[in-house]
Amino acid sequence: HAADAHRTDLMTITRFVLNEQSKYPESRGDFTILLNHIVLGCKFVCSAVNKAGLAKLIGLAGETNVQGEEQKKLDVLSNEVFVKALVSSGRTCILVSEEDEEATFVDPSKRGRYCVVFDPLDGSSNIDCGVSIGTIFGIYMMKDNHEPTLDDVLQPGKQMLAAGYCMYGSSCTLVLSTGGGVNGFTLDPSLGEFLLTHPDIKIPKKGKIYSVNEGNAKNWDGPTAKYVEKCKFPKDGSSPKSLRYIGSMVADVHRTLLYGGIFLYPADKKSPSGKLRVLYEVFPMSFLMEQAGGQAFTGKQRALDLVPTKIHERSPIFLGSFDDVEDIKALYAAEGKKE
Ligand code: P6P
């Protein structure tokens, strides 16, 4: 009867955030308005992603659609939707998107206090084969109303007020933290509302899954290679971990959050800073992991302590169950002592 309870509780994401907001009497509801616009973007992208296959089928995608317009690629469309939704919220001042080389500085007439960093459709190369993809976002708040500069978004992840992702898969699930734990909401298409379905998510302290692209093994550094070896051939007589790697960060992180284990995108000889982007992939997912009782490590430091110098900077990342990340931290520390 849990589903019925959700129906009668009707704990929508908007009501949930309003409840959170009521803890801050001085707040003027700006964050709730901002979040509502992010939720609107997610609903739109969810509908577009679900139609993508159909669009291809009836010849809408690719060259032109029935109106003779050029059918936009989903990641370009998603980016436009989020930029428009965030600007029109009147609550943002800087936007950093994976899709845009430069940051967007919102016109003073529409400016608010929040800086939003986001990947509008991460993993979009997986759309054609139906693998789950997602939107990832993080939110900083300007300390005062000085003229915004890039420095206002080149902040360590621990300065984020909130972070989340929306996964477009068999269902549309939005996972969010505003600093007081992690909650998951599932879109009920018949209501057009995200309902609370995963209250207070906590990641298991230790997991049985490791998640890495083994195809890069030739290029790994010592500690990563040693750690993966330990997962496959444990010396302490415990059973080997299972490998699960989807290749879409939102899907791999969502499974890690719910089932436990560790997700790794290490540096390697080809990409010394790894592949994943600090502001709108590493930071939001690290924020969520810490809020859920896990941790996130770059190979050198706590991921949320990293201070980015460029908006599209990359970093290696090891995140997930507290004990599993602790194990790889020990291997990097031992390596550090040797140097
Ligand atoms: P690789 C998708 O392209 C992405 O940006 C993330 O979603 C995913 O975790 C990673 O790249 C996969 O990269 O090199 O393993 O294919």
Boltz pocket constraint, residues with backbone or C-beta under 6 A from the ligand:
constraints:
  - pocket:
      binder: B
      contacts: [[A, 122], [A, 123], [A, 124], [A, 125], [A, 213], [A, 247], [A, 248], [A, 249], [A, 250], [A, 252], [A, 275]]
      max_distance: 6.0
